[in-house]
C-alpha cells in the first residue's frame, strides 16, 4: 500500500506538466524499500506437538512475510517442517531470531539468492517410474536400492520409508515407496526393463520384493514419451 501512496502523493501540478512525473529521491527510496524482499528456506524440527505449523507461520505473517511452498513430515516422535517464504528484507534478521527462540524447536534458515517464483525453464521429463520395496528389514536397503537407480541416471523426486512389526511374529517389515525420474535426452542405453531386472535380483538377494512401475507407457520414434499414469 505504501507504493500506492508514493505514486498518488505526486502533486497534480507536476502531473500536469509532464506525462511522466519524476519521483523525488526520498520517494524512490520508499518505493524501492516497499518492494525489497528476501527469500528464505526455513526448516524447523522438534518433538511432535500440536500447533507447530501454526506457530511458525504466525511468526512469518507477523513480520509481513508470506509462505510459498512447504512440506511437513513426522519422523519417529519428531516433526519436521520446511517452508519457502518471502519476507521484507529489513525484517529477515528479526524473523530468524524469533524462529530460533521457538520453544522445543531447532530452526535453520537458508537465504535464496534468486526469486524462486521467477519464470524458469523447466527441463522436460523423459521417464518417470514408481519404485516400491516391501520385505524384511535389512541394514543398507535404502542405499542399495537408490544405488541401482543412480547407476542408471535416475533422480529421486520423492521417497518415503517406513517400518512395522509383522502381524504374526517379531519380524520387522520395511517399505520404500518413491518416484524416480530421468530428464531429456535419455541415453540410447536407457532400458527400464534392465533396471527392473537389477532391482528384482537385488530383492531376491535381500529376501524382499522390489518393483519399478513405468509412468512411460510407449515409445515413439525410438524415444520414450512422457505420460502421467496417475
N, C-alpha and C positions, 0 to 999 in steps of 0.2 A: 504493500500500500504506500510506502514511503516514496517509491519511484513515481507513483501517480501524482503525489503531492509536489514533487520536484517539477514535473512537467507542467502541471496546471498552475504552479506558482510563478511562471514566467509572465511578465506583465503583458496586458493586451496591446499596449503601445509598441512593445518590442515585436510582438507577433504581427502587428500591422505593418511594421517597417520591413519585415523580411519573411519570406515563406519558410525559411529555415532558421528559427530563433537560436541564438547562441547561449549555451549554459555557462554560468559563472564557474570558476574553479571549485568553489565550495559545493555548488550543485552537482558538478561532475563527480566529485569525491563521494557525495552522498549516494548518487545514482549507482556508482561502481560498487560501493560497500554493500548496498542492499541486495546485490546480485552475486556477492562473493560467497561461494560455498566450498566446503571441504568434504570429500567423500571418505568415509571410514568403513572398514570391515571390522566388526566387533564380535568377539567370541566370549561368552560367559559360561562358566562351568561351576557347578556346585551340587551339594546334596539335593536331591529332588524334593520339592515342596510346592505348595500351591502359591501361584502369583508371581513366579519368576519372570515370565514373559511380560506381564502387566507392569512389574516394577522397572524392568529395563526399558521398555518402550515409553513409559511415563517420563523417565529422565531425558530421553531423546526429544520427546514432544515439548517438554518444559523449556528447552533452550531453542525452540523453533526449528528443530530437526524433523526429518521425515524418513520413515523406514521404507526401503525398497524391497529387494529380495531377502528372504530369510529361510532358515532351516532349523528345526529343533529335533532333538532325539534324546531318548532316555537310554543310558548305558549303565547296566547294573543298577545301583541305587543313586546314580548321578544323573543330572540333566544338563544337556549342552544346547546352547542357543547361539546361532551365528546369524548376524544381520549385516546387510549392506545399507548404510544410511548416508544421508546428506545433512550437513549441519552448517550454520553460519560460521565462517572461519574464525571470527572473533570469539565464538563460544566453544570451539573444539577442546581447548585445554580444560575449561571448567567441566565439560561433559565427561572427559576422560577421568578427571579427578572424582567426580560423582560416581561414575561406574566402578572405579577402584575402591570406593567406600561401601559398596553394597555388602550387607552382612551375609557371610557364608558363601560368597561367590568370588571366583577368581576371573578377572576380565582382562583380555588383551585387545588392543586396538592397533590396526594396521592402516596407515593412510594410503589411499589410492591416488596416484599422480595423474589420473585421467578421469574424465566423466564417463562412468560406466553406462550412462543412458545415451551416449552419443551414437550416431549411426556407425555400424561396423559391418565389415564384410565377413559373413559367416561361412566358414568352409563347408562344402556340401558333404553329407554323409553318404558313403558308398555302400556301407554294410553296417547292419545292427543286429545283434543277437542277444538273447537272454540265456545266461548260463546259471545252472542250478546244481548244487551238490547236496545230497542227503545221505547220511550214514553215520557210522560210529565215529566219535571224536578221535582225532589223532593229531599230535603236535605237527605244526607246519602245513596244515591243509590249505590255509589261505595263500601262503607263499607258493605252494606247489601249483595250485590252480591258476593263480594270476601270472605265474612264470610262463605257463603254456600260452596264455593269451598274449603276453608281451612279446614272446618269441615270434608270433605271427602279426606283430604290429597292431594289436587291438588295444584300445584305450578303454579304461573303465569309466563309464559315466555315473553309474550308481551301483552301490553294493550294500547289502545288509547281511549280517551274520547273527546266528542265534544258537543256543544250545538248550537242551532239556533232557530230563531223565526219562528213559524209555518206560512206557506204561507197565511193562512186565519185566522186571529185573532192574539191576542197578547200572545198566549201560547208559552212558551219556551220548545222546544223538546230537549231531551238529548239522547245521544247514547254512548254505551260502546261496544268495539269490541276487543276481545283478544283471546289468545291461552293459555290453561292450560294443564299441563302435570302431570303424576304420574310415578314414577320410579319403576322398578322391585325390589323386588317382590310385587305384588299387594295383599292386604289382601283379604281373601275369601269373605268378606262382601262387597267388592267394586262392585257397581252396577250403571252404568251410567244412567239407567232409573230412579232410585231413585233420583239421583242428578237432572235430568231433571224435575222430578215431583216437587221437592222442589223449583227449580228456577221458574217453571211455577206458583206455588202457590204464591211465593213472588211477581211475576209480576202482578198477579191478584189483590193482596192487594195494589199494588202501581200504578195501572192503566197504566201498560206498558207490553210489550212483552219481555220475556227473554227466549232464546233458547240455547241449547247446542248440537252442531253437532259433532258426533264422527269422528275422523280420524282412529279409530279402527273399522273395519267392520266385524270381525268374531272372533269366539272363536275356540281354538284348544286344545283338551285335558283338557278343563276346564279353560284354561288361555287365556287372551286377547292377540291377536297378533298385533304388531305394523304395520300399513300400512299407508304410506303417501298418503292421498287422494287428495292432491293438484295436 
